[in-house]
Amino acid sequence: MSVMIRALIMLLAALVPARAQDTPLVIVPQMRYGLGHAYAAVWSPDGERLVVGGSAGIAVFDANDWSAPPDVASMGYGVTALAFSPAGTWLAVGRADGTALATRLDGTESQLYTVGGPTPERGAMRNFNVAARYVAFVPPDTSFDSLPQPQPVLSEQTVTDGSGDELRLLVAVFMEDMPEVSPVQPGGTLAFSIEPLAVTIRDRETGETVAVLDDFTGPVESVALDPDAGVLETRTTSGEVIRYDVETGEIADRSAGTPPELPVDVAVDGPNGLHAAAQARGPLVLTRADGSRVELIAEPADVRSLAFDSTGARLAVGQRTGTLWVFDAASGDAIVSRYRHFGHIVDILWIMDDSLIVTAGEDTMMMITDPVDGAERARVQAHNDVVTSLAIHPQAPNLVVSGSLDGTAALWLIESSE
């Protein structure tokens, strides 16, 4: 284990609150791993940059040095469409929640435009019915009569391009005969082609492949952290195993694998011979070492995730309805029942000496709950799509890893807000 990682673990351990239930908490992002999968790309007007948008946000590549790591920025939701202003001052970003951003790549300014009604409180890449599929900058006096049908939305606000021209942002959730973004480099000979896991750059004159941008990543099914090796490992829904350097976030290696089988039933073994199981539409049953059984939730229990605490005294249960339960394993009584997520609770993790529960949701959120009284302690939109898996650092009880269908993993620090 490197000296840097050892020092980080010692620091994080020192930050753990002595009494978690009495201390306000925050969830602090530390590192994000993977670029997610690609959906859109656009050249800058000068041909010097290629911006790729997808499930994790945008990645800006230097067209003069394809080997250089891209500049990466989260857009809050998955990116489904891109367009530059004519002078290249502004980038229009269409998002999977039906909204669009007009943003400057230097991060100095951005404006948000909502299309087709209020923005959902929580969004996910899977809901493409409301995605902003087309964005463009147009003159302020653009007539609706000149636009394809069904009519898109024009922003009321304007932005000033580098040339001094005022522009409005056009956003469309769906348009017939939608104009295609040109893959050809302005003033150059290169062109791109997009696949979810790679963007290929070719010279149009020679047909030669100039670069393959293949650091894009598929939906994550599970995560694991190996601090001794300094590696974070993800397994995608296609079975691919990707290993990241924990310190740099770069991909150390990746290998093909077998897609995991998704179980119909949910079951978990606990300490002291405990076993909890729920069939697809059946009840949730706790079985003790002496063979006695107790039905905790009647059918259909709609259980998606289960986790015993380290001693086996309590069982945390996540339902497809978004409700979190905590049961006393000795008596079978419910200690906590709280609605936590919009949609499935996909994974559950006990942390900090079993004093807190972290849940991963279908709603892109990661939440922390007090298992004694069910109080919400903290929440964060962890990803742009379903949060599929959680893991804890074995030496730092307040360091959590999450994985998501957006193709990324993330490292989070749970600390006091005081």
Salt bridges, closest charged atoms under 4 A:
ASP22 OD2 - ARG19 NH1 2.75
ASP97 OD2 - ARG95 NH2 3.58
ASP106 OD1 - ARG104 NE 3.75
GLU121 OE2 - ARG122 NH2 3.88
GLU233 OE1 - ARG243 NH1 3.24
GLU240 OE2 - ARG254 NE 2.70
ASP253 OD2 - ARG243 NE 3.47
ASP269 OD1 - HIS275 ND1 2.60
ASP302 OD1 - ARG281 NH1 2.68
ASP309 OD2 - ARG314 NE 3.03
ASP363 OD2 - ARG122 NH1 2.78
ASP363 OD1 - HIS341 ND1 3.05
GLU376 OE2 - ARG379 NE 2.91
ASP385 OD1 - ARG126 NH1 3.85
ASP406 OD2 - HIS383 ND1 3.37
